[in-house]
Amino acid sequence: MDIFKALRKNRFSILTVAVPFVIYLLLTMPLSDWIIDDAGITFAYARSLAGGHGLVSQPGAEPVEGYSNLLWLLMMVPFFLLRVFDPFIVPKIVGAVLVLFTFIFLSKTVRRYFGIGHFGSFVILILVSSNTSFAVWACSGLENALFVALITFLFYYLVRMLAGDESLDRSAVVCAVVTVGIGLTRPDGVVYAAMFPAAVLLRLVTARPVNLKPALSAAGLNVALFAVCYGASVIFRYYYFGEWMPNTYYAKGGPSFDLLTPALTLQEPFLTMFLNLIVSMVGTKARFFVLGFIVVASTLWLSKQKKWTAYVLLLIFTFIPGFVFIIMPPDWMPEYRFATPFFPFIYALISIQVIFIIRLLFGSGGRVILVGSIVTVLSLAASAKIQLPRMRQFHRQPTVSLKGIAGAFADRFNNYADALQLDDGSVLLPDLGGTLYYSRLRVYDLARLTDKVIARTLKKNHAGFYDYVFDTIKPTFIHIHGNWTYAARFDDDPRFRRDYIPIEEYEDQWILNRLNLKMMSGNYVRRDVIAGKEEQLLELLREI
């Protein structure tokens, strides 16, 4: 009976979260059999760790930090230990729970501390749940849902601290733990370590009287806890992997200090990159209007509202993920994979501002309800017009899938090895996730993430790269295509044609169309593996 009373009492709070969450589930349901291929790398490491082989891509492989989402990886390990892991079910369920967690705490924060009510919170969550970028990457099998959930909870807790609902010391400890989790979920998450000291500074600015000593003590405690815990992970990395940075950094690079000033001042191309995030929400024509509205509404809020610290914190939490996105190395995947935390906060910010302006102009009562209803309907309709075509397009053509790579490469090269009766074959190729997770062969990563030598030689030291491939690892099979054919340029070294023979080969149209170069791509096998029966075995392989 008490449960039913509690449900009736909190029915509006429940519906505020439940309906947007159901919309999120419905919009992502067509992607139920899609997991992004990169997630397979994380799953392979988690499987190795659960099997007692350590943090390696495959049992017996060299320890290389080829992932960038340690906490997400560790969350997958118990499912392997319990033998219930399924790459298309478990990450989806865990991701959905984390999305629900995000919705709950975002709703609690804006309702309690920004005073916009259930309806305003409901609209924010509808906009977030139907945003193509947020929905797609939250259900992708990667760490995005965990990342945004932790950041949202950090924001909630800091706002509570600013409102005096949490003590400084307790907040220092909780926020340090959460921030370590954020940093272990993605390397760029380390920037959130500055959020607690920033919130303490905001609290000091408005505190009367100013209690400097407890504030500095709490900030020091937070920084010390974060430094010890996160520093321990860095020391572990060095002693376990032999590097101070993840191998993904050496493969892809990272933000440079030279980028900070032009990025912070939104010089080109950073302004365009930031505007693209706004365009993905409101369309091209409205992008400058939205930016102008944010500036004007923020100015009015700060000049008229007595309690402005939580609002400034919201501005910071909106800007930080947008800033991180524009300084990250270019990502070829669509729908702003690295900007997931931006969307909940920008929708919250704009919605809070709209409600504030409407109240400022129309006071209270029936006119506010009427104007608010009209604005809500127009906003939701405009958002649906932008998001639904993109969502349908992604449903039709999702980005490289784990299942697709498994079929194209893992299964194919497994079958090649079976046909040749190989017990210890290997393959070098750039499409790693599905291959690594499903292949029975030793997999060498042409995309550089799980291989230290290739990360440091491909595109930087071709002589060293060729020596490594042709004299050290000597993969049984090689697959190249597109950009990776151009990057490897195997035909520049005579050992490639000396040691390998094509199973199938074609002129790569991607390179021809983009670079106006004639280069050959395809699948290749070592000559010494089929020596003496070349014609017979090649015909057998080409039939697979």
C-alpha positions in Angstrom: 0.0 0.0 0.0 2.8 2.4 0.9 4.4 1.7 -2.5 1.2 2.7 -4.3 0.9 5.8 -2.2 4.4 6.8 -3.1 3.7 6.1 -6.8 0.6 8.3 -6.7 2.4 11.0 -4.8 5.3 11.1 -7.3 3.3 10.2 -10.4 4.3 13.5 -12.2 8.0 13.1 -11.4 7.8 9.5 -12.7 5.9 10.4 -15.9 8.3 13.3 -16.5 11.2 10.8 -16.8 9.3 7.6 -18.0 7.8 9.0 -21.2 11.0 10.5 -22.6 12.8 7.3 -21.6 10.2 5.2 -23.5 10.7 7.5 -26.5 14.4 6.9 -26.3 13.8 3.1 -26.3 11.4 3.3 -29.2 13.8 5.4 -31.3 16.8 3.1 -30.6 14.8 -0.1 -31.0 15.6 -0.3 -34.8 19.3 -0.4 -33.8 18.8 -3.4 -31.5 21.1 -5.5 -33.6 23.7 -2.7 -34.2 26.7 -2.2 -32.0 29.5 0.0 -33.3 32.6 -2.1 -34.3 34.9 -0.2 -32.0 33.0 -1.6 -29.0 34.3 -5.0 -29.9 37.8 -3.9 -28.9 36.5 -3.1 -25.4 34.6 -6.4 -25.2 37.7 -8.4 -26.3 39.8 -6.8 -23.5 37.1 -7.4 -20.9 36.9 -11.1 -22.0 40.6 -11.5 -21.7 40.6 -9.9 -18.2 37.7 -12.1 -17.1 39.5 -15.1 -18.4 42.6 -14.4 -16.3 44.8 -13.3 -19.2 45.1 -9.7 -18.1 44.4 -6.5 -20.0 45.3 -7.8 -23.4 43.4 -7.8 -26.7 43.9 -11.6 -27.0 45.2 -14.3 -24.7 49.0 -14.3 -25.1 49.2 -10.9 -26.7 51.5 -8.1 -25.4 49.8 -5.8 -22.9 48.9 -2.7 -24.9 46.3 -0.1 -23.8 44.3 -0.2 -27.0 41.1 1.0 -25.4 40.2 4.5 -23.9 37.3 3.6 -21.6 38.7 1.6 -18.7 35.7 2.0 -16.4 33.2 0.9 -19.1 35.5 -2.1 -19.8 35.5 -3.0 -16.2 31.7 -2.8 -16.1 31.6 -5.5 -18.7 33.9 -7.9 -16.9 31.3 -9.3 -14.4 29.0 -10.3 -17.2 31.9 -12.4 -18.7 32.6 -13.9 -15.3 29.0 -14.9 -15.0 29.0 -16.2 -18.6 26.0 -14.1 -19.5 27.7 -11.5 -21.8 26.1 -11.0 -25.2 27.6 -8.1 -27.2 24.1 -7.1 -28.6 22.2 -7.4 -25.3 24.3 -6.6 -22.2 25.7 -3.2 -23.5 22.3 -2.1 -24.6 20.7 -2.9 -21.3 23.5 -1.3 -19.3 23.4 1.7 -21.6 19.6 2.1 -21.2 19.9 2.0 -17.4 22.5 4.7 -17.5 20.3 6.8 -19.8 17.5 6.4 -17.3 19.9 7.5 -14.5 20.9 10.6 -16.6 17.2 11.5 -17.1 16.4 11.1 -13.4 19.2 13.3 -12.1 18.9 15.9 -14.9 15.2 16.2 -14.1 15.8 16.4 -10.3 18.3 19.2 -10.8 16.4 21.4 -13.2 13.1 21.0 -11.2 14.5 21.6 -7.7 17.3 24.1 -8.4 16.1 26.0 -11.5 12.4 26.0 -10.6 11.0 25.1 -14.1 8.5 22.5 -12.9 7.6 19.0 -14.2 6.5 20.3 -17.6 9.7 22.1 -18.4 11.7 19.1 -17.3 9.5 16.9 -19.4 10.2 19.0 -22.5 14.0 19.0 -21.9 14.1 15.2 -21.6 11.9 14.8 -24.7 14.4 16.9 -26.7 17.3 15.0 -25.3 15.8 11.5 -25.9 14.9 12.3 -29.5 18.3 13.9 -30.3 19.9 11.7 -32.9 23.4 12.1 -31.7 22.5 11.4 -28.1 20.3 8.4 -28.8 22.6 6.8 -31.4 25.8 6.9 -29.3 24.1 6.1 -26.0 23.1 2.8 -27.4 26.2 2.1 -29.5 27.9 -0.3 -27.1 30.6 2.3 -26.3 31.0 4.3 -23.1 28.9 7.3 -24.0 26.0 6.5 -21.8 28.3 6.0 -18.8 30.2 9.2 -19.5 27.1 11.4 -19.7 25.5 9.7 -16.6 28.5 10.4 -14.4 28.8 14.0 -15.7 25.1 14.6 -15.0 25.4 13.2 -11.5 28.5 15.4 -10.8 26.5 18.4 -12.0 23.6 17.5 -9.7 25.8 17.1 -6.7 27.7 20.3 -7.2 24.4 22.2 -7.6 23.2 20.7 -4.3 26.4 21.9 -2.7 25.9 25.4 -4.0 22.4 25.4 -2.6 23.7 24.3 0.8 22.0 20.9 0.6 25.3 19.1 0.9 28.3 19.8 3.2 31.5 20.9 1.6 33.5 18.0 3.0 31.0 15.3 1.9 30.8 17.0 -1.5 34.5 17.0 -1.8 34.8 13.3 -1.4 31.8 12.3 -3.5 32.8 14.6 -6.3 36.4 13.4 -6.3 35.2 9.8 -6.7 32.8 10.7 -9.5 35.4 12.7 -11.2 37.9 9.9 -11.1 35.2 7.7 -12.7 34.7 10.3 -15.4 38.4 10.4 -16.1 38.6 6.6 -16.3 35.6 6.5 -18.6 37.3 8.7 -21.2 40.7 10.4 -21.1 39.2 13.8 -21.9 37.1 13.5 -18.8 40.0 14.6 -16.7 39.0 18.2 -17.3 36.1 17.7 -14.9 38.6 17.5 -12.1 38.4 21.3 -12.1 34.7 21.4 -11.5 34.6 21.1 -7.8 37.2 23.8 -7.2 35.3 26.0 -9.6 32.0 25.3 -7.7 33.7 26.1 -4.4 34.9 29.4 -5.9 31.4 30.2 -7.0 30.2 29.5 -3.5 32.8 31.8 -2.0 31.9 34.6 -4.3 28.3 34.7 -3.0 28.9 33.6 0.6 28.2 36.1 3.4 30.3 36.0 5.6 33.1 34.5 3.6 34.4 31.3 5.2 37.6 30.9 3.4 39.2 28.2 5.5 36.6 25.4 5.2 36.2 26.2 1.5 40.0 25.9 0.8 40.1 22.7 3.0 37.3 21.1 1.0 38.9 22.1 -2.3 42.3 20.7 -1.1 40.7 17.5 0.0 38.9 17.0 -3.4 42.1 17.8 -5.4 44.2 15.5 -3.2 41.7 12.6 -3.4 41.5 12.9 -7.2 45.2 13.2 -7.6 45.9 10.1 -5.5 43.2 7.9 -7.2 43.7 9.1 -10.7 47.4 9.2 -10.3 47.3 5.6 -9.2 45.7 4.7 -12.5 48.5 6.5 -14.4 51.2 4.7 -12.4 49.4 1.4 -13.1 49.4 2.2 -16.8 53.1 2.9 -16.8 54.1 -0.3 -14.9 51.6 -2.5 -16.7 51.8 -1.2 -20.2 55.1 0.6 -20.1 53.7 4.0 -21.2 52.5 7.2 -19.5 49.7 7.6 -22.1 47.3 5.1 -23.7 48.4 3.6 -26.9 45.4 5.3 -28.5 47.1 8.6 -27.9 50.2 7.5 -29.9 48.0 6.2 -32.6 45.6 9.1 -33.0 47.3 12.0 -31.2 45.6 14.3 -28.8 44.8 18.0 -28.2 47.7 20.4 -28.3 48.3 23.4 -26.1 48.6 25.4 -29.2 44.9 24.8 -29.8 43.7 26.2 -26.5 43.7 29.9 -27.3 42.0 29.7 -30.8 39.6 27.1 -29.5 38.6 29.1 -26.4 38.1 32.3 -28.5 36.2 30.3 -31.1 38.5 31.2 -34.0 38.1 29.2 -37.2 37.8 26.3 -37.7 36.6 25.9 -34.1 33.7 28.3 -34.5 32.4 26.3 -37.4 32.8 23.0 -35.5 30.9 24.5 -32.5 28.2 25.9 -34.7 27.8 22.4 -36.3 26.7 21.1 -32.9 24.0 23.9 -32.7 23.0 23.2 -36.3 22.5 19.5 -35.5 19.9 20.7 -32.9 18.1 23.7 -34.6 19.1 23.7 -38.2 21.3 26.1 -40.2 19.1 29.1 -40.3 18.6 29.3 -36.6 22.1 28.7 -35.4 23.2 32.4 -34.9 19.8 33.3 -33.4 20.2 30.5 -30.8 23.7 31.7 -30.0 22.5 35.3 -29.7 19.6 34.2 -27.5 21.9 32.3 -25.1 24.1 35.4 -24.7 21.2 37.8 -24.2 19.2 35.5 -21.9 22.4 34.8 -19.8 23.0 38.5 -19.5 19.5 39.1 -18.3 19.5 36.2 -15.9 22.8 37.2 -14.3 21.6 40.8 -13.9 18.1 40.0 -12.5 18.4 36.7 -10.6 19.8 36.8 -7.0 20.8 33.1 -7.1 23.0 32.8 -10.1 25.8 30.4 -9.1 23.9 27.3 -10.3 23.3 29.0 -13.6 26.9 29.8 -14.1 27.7 26.2 -13.3 25.2 25.1 -16.0 27.0 27.4 -18.5 30.3 25.8 -17.6 28.9 22.2 -17.9 27.4 23.2 -21.3 30.6 24.8 -22.6 33.1 22.2 -21.4 31.8 19.2 -23.5 31.4 21.5 -26.5 35.0 22.8 -26.1 36.4 19.3 -25.6 34.6 18.2 -28.8 36.1 20.9 -31.0 39.7 20.2 -29.8 39.6 16.5 -30.1 41.3 14.8 -33.1 38.9 14.6 -36.1 36.5 11.7 -35.9 35.3 10.1 -39.1 32.2 8.7 -37.5 29.0 10.7 -37.9 26.6 12.2 -35.4 29.2 13.8 -33.1 30.4 10.8 -31.2 32.5 12.8 -28.7 29.9 15.4 -27.9 27.3 13.3 -26.2 27.4 15.2 -22.8 26.9 18.5 -24.6 23.3 17.8 -25.6 21.5 17.3 -22.2 23.1 20.5 -20.9 22.5 22.7 -23.9 18.8 21.6 -24.1 18.5 22.3 -20.3 20.2 25.7 -20.7 18.1 26.9 -23.6 14.8 25.6 -22.0 15.6 27.3 -18.7 16.4 30.5 -20.6 13.1 30.3 -22.6 11.0 29.8 -19.5 12.9 32.7 -17.8 12.3 35.1 -20.7 8.6 34.1 -21.0 8.1 34.8 -17.3 10.0 38.0 -17.6 7.8 39.3 -20.4 4.4 37.9 -19.4 4.5 37.7 -15.7 2.5 34.7 -14.5 -0.9 33.2 -15.0 -2.8 32.3 -18.2 -0.7 34.3 -20.6 2.5 32.5 -19.5 0.8 29.1 -19.9 -0.5 30.0 -23.4 2.8 31.4 -24.6 4.7 28.6 -23.1 2.5 26.0 -24.7 2.9 27.6 -28.1 6.6 27.8 -27.8 6.8 24.2 -26.6 4.7 22.9 -29.6 6.8 24.9 -32.1 10.1 23.8 -30.5 9.1 20.1 -30.4 7.8 20.2 -34.0 11.0 22.0 -35.2 13.2 19.5 -33.4 11.2 16.5 -34.8 11.6 17.9 -38.3 15.4 18.0 -37.9 16.0 14.8 -35.9 13.6 12.3 -37.4 15.1 12.3 -40.9 18.6 11.9 -39.4 17.4 9.1 -37.2 15.7 7.3 -40.1 18.9 7.7 -42.2 21.0 6.2 -39.4 18.5 3.3 -39.0 18.9 2.6 -42.7 22.7 3.0 -42.8 24.2 2.7 -39.3 28.0 3.3 -38.9 30.3 0.3 -39.2 28.8 -2.5 -37.2 30.3 -5.2 -35.1 28.2 -7.8 -36.9 29.2 -6.5 -40.3 32.9 -6.6 -39.6 32.6 -10.0 -38.0 31.1 -11.4 -41.2 33.3 -9.5 -43.6 36.6 -10.3 -41.8 36.5 -12.5 -38.7 34.4 -15.2 -40.4 36.2 -14.9 -43.7 39.7 -15.2 -42.4 38.7 -17.9 -40.0 37.4 -19.8 -43.0 40.6 -19.1 -44.9 42.6 -20.6 -42.0 40.3 -23.6 -41.8 40.7 -24.2 -45.6 44.5 -24.2 -45.2 44.3 -26.3 -42.0 46.3 -23.6 -40.0 46.5 -23.9 -36.3 48.4 -20.7 -35.6 47.5 -18.3 -38.4 47.4 -14.5 -38.1 45.9 -11.6 -39.9 46.8 -7.9 -40.3 43.9 -5.6 -41.0 42.4 -2.2 -40.0 38.8 -3.3 -39.0 39.4 -4.5 -35.6 36.4 -4.8 -33.3 34.4 -7.6 -34.8 37.6 -9.3 -36.0 39.2 -9.2 -32.6 36.1 -10.4 -30.8 35.2 -13.3 -33.1 38.5 -14.3 -34.8 40.4 -17.5 -33.9 43.6 -16.0 -35.5 46.2 -13.8 -34.0 45.0 -10.3 -35.0 47.4 -7.5 -35.7 46.0 -4.0 -35.8 46.7 -2.0 -38.9 44.6 0.8 -37.3 47.3 1.1 -34.7 45.1 1.0 -31.5 46.3 -2.3 -30.1 49.8 -2.4 -31.5 52.6 -0.2 -30.1 55.0 -0.6 -33.1 52.4 0.2 -35.8 51.1 3.1 -33.7 54.6 4.6 -33.8 55.7 3.7 -37.3 52.7 3.8 -39.7 52.6 7.3 -41.3 55.7 8.2 -39.3 58.5 5.7 -40.1 57.6 3.5 -43.1 60.9 1.7 -43.1 60.4 0.6 -39.5 56.8 -0.3 -40.3 57.8 -2.5 -43.2 60.5 -4.2 -41.2 58.0 -4.9 -38.5 55.4 -6.4 -40.8 57.6 -8.3 -43.2 60.4 -9.4 -40.9 58.9 -9.6 -37.4 55.2 -10.4 -37.3 54.9 -11.9 -40.8 51.1 -12.2 -40.7 49.6 -15.1 -42.6 46.9 -12.9 -44.1 46.8 -9.1 -44.9 43.7 -7.1 -45.7 43.8 -3.5 -46.9 41.3 -1.1 -48.3 40.6 2.6 -48.8 42.6 5.0 -46.5 44.5 2.1 -45.0 45.8 1.0 -48.4 47.1 4.5 -48.9 48.5 4.7 -45.4 50.3 1.3 -45.6 51.5 1.7 -49.2 52.7 -1.9 -49.1 53.7 -1.8 -52.8 56.4 0.7 -51.9 58.3 -2.2 -50.4 59.4 -5.1 -52.7 58.9 -7.6 -49.9 55.1 -7.3 -50.1 54.9 -8.8 -53.6 57.8 -11.1 -52.8 56.1 -12.6 -49.7 52.4 -12.2 -50.5 50.0 -13.2 -53.2 46.5 -11.9 -53.8 43.5 -14.0 -52.9 41.4 -11.2 -54.3 42.6 -7.8 -55.5 41.0 -4.7 -57.0 41.7 -1.1 -58.0 40.6 1.0 -55.0 38.0 3.5 -56.1 38.0 5.3 -52.8 41.7 6.3 -53.4 41.2 7.0 -57.1 38.2 9.3 -56.4 39.8 11.2 -53.5 43.5 11.2 -54.3 43.5 10.5 -58.0 46.0 7.6 -57.4 45.8 4.1 -58.7 46.4 1.7 -55.8 45.4 -1.9 -55.3 43.4 -3.2 -52.3 42.3 -6.7 -51.3 43.0 -9.9 -49.3 46.5 -11.4 -49.4 48.1 -14.6 -48.2 51.8 -15.5 -47.5 53.3 -17.4 -50.4 55.1 -19.8 -48.1 51.8 -20.9 -46.6 50.5 -22.2 -50.0 53.9 -23.0 -51.5 53.7 -26.0 -53.9 49.9 -25.8 -54.2 49.4 -22.2 -55.2 46.8 -22.6 -57.9 44.8 -25.3 -56.1 44.8 -23.4 -52.7 44.1 -20.0 -54.2 41.2 -21.4 -56.1 39.9 -22.9 -52.8 40.3 -19.6 -51.0 38.6 -17.6 -53.7 35.5 -19.8 -53.5 35.1 -18.8 -49.8 
